[in-house]
């Protein structure tokens, strides 16, 4: 896995899974929260990448 995007998705899923397991007791709630958190991480990262793309180095 050398792609930054795949590493981002892997990290987001791992962190979201741990956070959901610690926050919710039922399985359905854990899955829903994990998907919500992972989607948020990935969405914000893509949005920030898109905003910062035209900035000079």
N, C-alpha and C positions, 0 to 999 in steps of 0.2 A: 504494500500500500504506500505508494509514493505521492499520491495525489493529495493536495491540501484539502480539497473538498471531501474526499473520503475520510481523511483523518478528522475533519470537523464533524462529519456525521457520526463517526465512531465515538468521538468524545461526547457529543451531545446525547447520544443514546445511552451511553454508560452513566453519565451524570444524571440524566433524566430518570433512568431506572432506579438508581439509588435514592434520589430525592422522592420519587413516587412511593417507593416501598417504605420509606421512613414516615411519610405524611399520611397515607391512607391505609385502612385496615382491610377493605374488601378488594378482591382481584379486579373487578370491573373499574373501580375507582382508580386503582393503581395504573392500569393500562391507559385509561383516559387521561390521567394527569401526566403520565410519562410521554404520551404522544403530544400533548399540549406543550409541555416544557421543551421537548426536543424540537418541535416545529418552531417554537419561539426562538430558540438558540440559532437554528439554521436560518430562519427568516431574517433575524436581526443581523447575522453575519453577512448574508447576501446583500442586504440593504446597505450596510456600512461599506462593504466592498464596492458596491455600485457608486456610492457617494464619493468615496475616496479615489476611485479610478482616475478621474481627470487631474488630480492634484499632482504637481511635479514631485520628483523624488528629492 
